[in-house]
Amino acid sequence: MRRVFWPLLILALVGGYMLVPETGAPSPNIAHHSDGESWYRIEQNGQHIGYMRNAVRDFALTTEINYHPPDAPAVIINQQLHFAPTTPWLLRRAAYSQRIGEQYSAVSLQPDKGDEDASTYSAMIMRNSSVSHTRFKGSLQLEEMYAVESWLQSEPQLGSTLSAPYVDFEKLQISRRQHRLLARDEHGYDLTGAHAKSATQTRLDRDYLATKLTMAGRYDVTLSSRDEAVPVVIPKAVAVGTTQKFALDIALVKRQQLAELKLQVIGDSTLPNTIVGRPGTLSASSTNPMPETYLAEHIDFPIQHPKIRKLLQRFALSGDDLADAQRLVAFTHSQLSYAEQQHADTVLTALAERRGECTDFADLYTTLARSAGLPARTIYGLAYDASGAPGFRFHAWNEVYAEGSWRSVDPTWNQTITDATHIPLNDDQHADLLRARVNQVSFRVTGTRYQRATL
């Protein structure tokens, strides 16, 4: 599996700390900046790979990101947020586009007809040449964009956290991002995610302007001049090598009959020292009490697209959610052929080419399940790989909500209950393992318990 890791960087950059217009500013006590722009240099492991530009003109906030990692496709992001010039400074319209390699996606938000306050929006989504329409949930005021700055002005205690809203173009809603005050000195502030081992850290000066952002030791984004930010030489792409593998001390047999797998983590990582895997193990966020959150259209899940609706007509829904969720595993599995290191990038491309990696299988399952009215999401983590030397590789699978609880399934491997070797990872853990050197992290089996029946 080659997880699309750069959206995590995009969120950290675009959802960050921007300039705010001086005239008519909603929070006069904050140290505001006049209209202008700031440039940032993006490096990966010390190599200059691109830039970010933040700009303010009147009540429009613009972000442009352009970078090309040597081990991944080029990424171009553009985002514009336009706010009303009078109180309560509501978001009036917005646009977002991303091009990752040959794949292009765009979202535009417009107020509903007759909504003079621009508090409800319709969204148009473009995925390459296809277009669909849906609703955007929530509204945002300009002042809320600077919740972090207002919070810091109040001099919160070290370790304090804040949940700040932002326009989430991937989920097509107003989402919230967690911030924690890590340190403060005479020159500025250090912020990180709410999790104690967050992969992202941001440095702000005393005017609340971001001067440096570091993500998982993989990316460094530094305030600079335009000339320093824009690369003179485009990084040379490197061939994608063998999928990263984390060694296991012994080979596992009959993994689908494992009732329990206990692992000790060897090496320095954000993983817990001990991991216990069981069939159908769920991710840490599976206790979310609102499964309806995972029914919505998403930039990666075209649930209302005609091709998805037509495909779903071939899947006869029975009205039994659990049975349908389980049958959908085999249905999804039958739509694609597995192609190692040939990520299709989008669900529609995977269907057109009839092939993909585990991420494509999982995203197709999420799309079909949501289109059928079943809450579902794509899960990223590690899973056992029996080929060659024993070990774990990055993998993607699904969680689907049926009969009052979340259930873990794997359409790539055609499992209606994931086996005990599936290890879910949160974003910080995933980012940390991505940058791990060969043999830096490995696993040791400390216990196994088998059941007789095959899953």
Residue pairs with C-beta under 8 A, 6 or more apart in sequence:
1 243
1 357
1 358
1 359
1 380
1 393
1 394
1 395
1 396
2 240
2 243
2 341
2 343
2 357
2 359
2 394
3 359
3 380
3 394
3 396
3 430
4 100
4 343
4 345
4 359
5 72
5 218
5 430
5 431
5 434
6 69
6 72
6 75
6 100
7 170
8 199
8 200
8 215
8 427
8 431
9 215
9 219
10 65
10 75
10 77
10 98
11 177
12 200
12 202
12 213
12 215
13 40
13 52
13 63
13 65
13 213
13 221
14 63
14 65
14 77
14 79
14 166
15 166
15 177
16 202
16 210
16 213
17 148
17 149
17 202
17 204
17 208
17 209
17 210
18 54
18 56
18 61
18 63
18 145
19 33
19 35
19 36
19 37
19 38
19 54
19 55
19 56
19 61
19 209
20 27
20 30
20 32
20 33
20 56
20 142
20 145
20 146
20 149
21 32
21 34
21 35
21 56
21 58
21 59
22 32
22 33
22 34
22 35
24 59
24 85
24 86
25 32
26 87
26 88
26 89
26 141
26 142
26 143
27 143
27 146
27 149
27 150
29 150
29 153
30 146
30 149
30 150
30 153
30 208
31 149
31 206
31 207
31 208
33 56
33 207
33 209
35 56
35 57
35 58
36 55
36 56
37 53
37 54
37 55
37 56
38 53
38 54
38 55
38 209
38 223
39 51
39 52
39 53
39 223
39 224
39 225
39 226
39 228
39 229
39 230
40 51
40 52
40 53
40 54
40 210
40 213
40 221
40 222
40 223
40 224
40 229
41 48
41 51
41 221
41 222
41 224
41 228
41 229
42 48
42 49
42 50
42 51
42 52
42 65
42 67
42 219
42 220
42 221
42 229
43 49
43 219
43 220
43 221
43 222
44 69
44 70
44 218
44 219
44 220
45 218
47 70
47 235
48 231
48 235
49 67
49 68
49 69
49 70
49 231
49 235
50 65
50 66
50 67
50 68
50 75
50 231
51 65
51 66
51 67
51 229
51 230
51 231
52 63
52 64
52 65
52 66
52 221
52 229
53 62
53 63
53 64
53 65
53 226
53 229
54 61
54 62
54 63
55 61
55 62
55 63
55 64
56 62
58 85
59 82
59 83
59 84
59 85
59 89
59 142
60 80
60 81
60 82
60 83
61 80
61 81
61 83
61 145
62 78
62 79
62 80
62 81
63 77
63 78
63 79
64 77
64 78
64 79
65 75
65 76
65 77
65 78
66 74
66 75
66 76
66 77
67 74
67 75
68 74
68 75
68 234
68 235
68 237
69 75
69 235
70 235
70 236
70 237
70 238
71 237
71 238
71 240
73 100
73 101
73 102
74 99
74 100
74 101
75 98
75 99
75 100
76 97
76 98
76 99
77 96
77 97
77 98
78 95
78 96
78 97
78 98
79 94
79 95
79 96
79 97
79 169
80 94
80 95
80 96
81 91
81 94
81 145
81 167
82 91
82 92
82 93
82 94
83 89
83 90
83 91
83 92
83 141
83 142
84 90
84 91
84 92
84 118
88 141
88 143
89 141
89 142
89 143
90 117
90 118
90 119
90 139
90 140
90 141
90 142
91 109
91 118
91 139
91 140
91 141
91 142
91 167
92 111
92 118
93 108
93 109
93 110
93 111
93 118
94 107
94 108
94 109
94 167
94 169
95 106
95 107
95 108
95 109
96 106
96 107
96 108
96 167
96 169
97 104
97 105
97 106
97 107
98 104
98 105
98 106
99 105
100 345
101 345
102 345
103 128
103 345
103 346
103 349
104 126
104 127
104 128
105 125
105 126
105 127
105 128
105 299
105 346
106 125
106 126
107 123
107 124
107 125
107 126
107 169
107 172
107 299
108 123
108 124
109 121
109 122
109 123
109 136
109 167
110 121
110 122
110 124
111 117
111 118
111 119
111 120
111 121
112 120
112 121
112 122
118 139
119 139
120 135
120 136
120 139
121 135
121 136
121 139
122 133
122 134
122 135
122 136
123 133
123 134
123 135
123 136
123 172
123 297
124 131
124 132
124 133
125 131
125 132
125 133
125 134
125 172
125 297
125 299
125 302
127 299
127 302
127 305
127 346
127 348
128 346
128 348
128 349
130 302
130 305
130 307
130 348
132 297
132 302
132 304
132 305
133 304
134 172
134 296
134 297
134 304
135 172
135 297
136 172
136 173
137 172
137 173
137 174
137 296
138 165
138 173
138 174
139 174
140 165
140 166
140 167
140 174
143 150
144 164
144 165
145 165
145 166
146 208
147 162
147 164
147 165
148 162
148 164
148 179
148 191
148 208
149 208
151 162
151 164
151 179
152 181
152 189
152 204
152 208
153 208
156 162
156 181
157 181
158 181
158 182
158 183
158 184
159 180
159 181
160 180
160 181
161 178
161 179
161 180
161 181
161 194
162 178
162 179
162 180
163 176
163 177
163 178
163 179
163 194
164 176
164 177
164 179
165 174
165 175
165 176
165 177
166 174
166 175
166 176
166 177
167 174
168 174
168 175
169 299
170 298
170 299
170 300
171 296
171 298
171 299
172 296
172 297
172 298
172 299
173 296
178 193
178 194
178 195
179 191
179 192
179 193
179 194
180 191
180 192
180 193
180 194
180 195
180 198
181 189
181 190
181 191
182 190
182 191
182 192
182 201
183 189
183 190
184 190
186 206
187 205
187 206
188 203
188 204
188 205
188 206
188 211
189 203
189 204
189 208
190 201
190 202
190 203
190 204
191 201
191 202
191 203
191 204
192 198
192 200
192 201
192 202
193 199
193 200
193 428
195 426
195 428
197 270
197 428
197 432
198 428
199 215
199 216
199 427
199 428
199 431
199 432
200 213
200 214
200 215
200 216
201 213
201 214
201 215
202 210
202 212
202 213
202 214
203 210
203 211
203 212
203 213
204 210
204 211
205 211
209 223
210 223
211 222
211 223
212 220
212 221
212 222
212 223
213 219
213 220
213 221
214 220
214 221
215 221
215 431
216 428
216 431
216 432
216 434
216 435
217 435
218 431
218 434
218 435
240 341
243 340
243 341
243 393
243 394
244 393
244 394
244 433
244 434
244 436
245 385
245 388
245 389
245 391
245 392
245 393
246 382
246 391
246 392
246 393
246 433
246 436
246 441
246 442
246 443
247 389
247 390
247 391
247 439
247 442
247 443
248 263
248 384
248 390
248 391
248 392
248 442
248 443
248 444
248 445
249 390
249 442
249 443
249 444
249 445
250 390
250 445
251 386
251 390
252 258
252 261
252 384
252 386
252 390
252 421
252 445
252 448
254 450
255 384
255 386
255 419
255 420
255 421
256 415
256 419
256 454
256 455
257 450
257 451
257 452
257 453
257 454
257 455
258 277
258 279
258 419
258 420
258 421
258 448
258 449
258 450
258 451
259 278
259 279
259 420
259 449
259 450
259 451
260 276
260 277
260 278
260 420
260 447
260 448
260 449
261 276
261 277
261 278
261 420
261 421
261 445
261 447
261 448
262 274
262 275
262 276
262 277
262 445
262 446
262 447
262 448
263 274
263 275
263 276
263 277
263 423
263 443
263 444
263 445
263 446
264 273
264 274
264 443
264 444
264 445
264 446
265 271
265 272
265 273
265 274
265 275
265 441
265 443
266 441
266 442
266 443
266 444
267 436
267 439
267 440
267 441
267 442
268 440
268 441
269 429
269 432
269 433
269 436
269 440
269 441
270 428
270 429
270 432
271 425
271 429
271 432
271 433
271 441
274 446
275 423
275 443
277 420
277 421
277 422
277 423
278 420
279 417
279 418
279 419
279 420
279 455
280 407
280 408
280 417
280 418
281 408
281 418
281 420
281 422
281 423
281 424
282 399
282 406
282 408
282 424
283 379
283 381
283 399
283 424
283 426
284 424
284 426
285 426
286 399
286 406
288 294
291 375
291 401
291 406
292 375
293 375
294 370
294 375
294 376
294 377
294 401
295 370
295 373
295 374
295 375
296 303
296 370
297 303
297 304
297 370
298 370
300 346
300 347
300 363
300 378
301 347
301 363
301 366
301 367
301 370
302 308
302 347
302 348
302 367
303 367
303 370
303 371
304 371
305 348
307 348
307 351
308 347
308 367
308 368
308 371
309 371
311 335
311 351
311 368
312 368
312 371
312 372
314 331
315 327
315 328
315 331
315 368
315 372
317 324
317 372
318 324
318 327
321 374
321 402
321 403
322 402
322 403
322 407
324 372
324 374
324 402
325 369
325 374
325 376
325 400
325 402
325 407
325 409
326 409
326 416
328 365
328 368
328 369
328 372
328 374
328 400
328 411
329 365
329 409
329 410
329 411
329 414
329 415
329 416
330 414
331 368
332 361
332 364
332 365
332 368
332 411
333 361
333 411
333 412
333 414
335 351
335 354
335 364
336 350
336 351
336 354
336 355
336 356
336 360
336 361
336 364
337 354
337 355
338 355
338 356
338 357
338 358
338 361
338 412
339 355
339 356
339 357
340 357
341 357
342 355
342 356
342 357
343 356
343 357
343 359
343 360
344 350
344 353
344 355
344 356
344 357
344 360
347 360
347 363
347 364
347 367
350 356
350 360
350 363
350 364
351 364
356 364
357 396
358 395
358 396
358 397
358 412
359 378
359 396
361 396
361 411
361 412
362 378
362 379
362 396
362 397
362 398
362 411
362 412
363 378
363 396
364 411
365 376
365 378
365 398
365 400
365 409
365 411
366 376
366 377
366 378
366 398
369 375
369 376
369 398
369 400
370 376
374 400
374 401
374 402
375 400
375 401
376 398
376 399
376 400
376 401
377 398
377 399
378 396
378 397
378 398
379 396
379 397
379 398
379 399
379 408
379 424
380 394
380 395
380 396
380 424
380 425
380 430
381 394
381 395
381 396
381 397
381 422
381 423
381 424
381 425
381 430
382 392
382 393
382 394
382 395
382 422
382 423
382 425
382 433
383 392
383 393
383 395
383 397
383 421
383 422
383 423
384 390
384 391
384 392
384 419
384 421
385 391
385 392
385 393
391 442
391 443
392 421
392 423
392 443
394 430
394 433
395 412
395 422
396 412
397 408
397 409
397 410
397 411
397 412
397 413
397 415
397 418
397 422
398 408
398 409
398 410
398 411
399 406
399 407
399 408
399 409
400 406
400 407
400 409
401 407
407 417
408 417
408 418
408 422
409 415
409 416
409 417
409 418
410 418
410 419
410 422
413 419
415 455
416 455
417 455
419 455
425 433
433 441
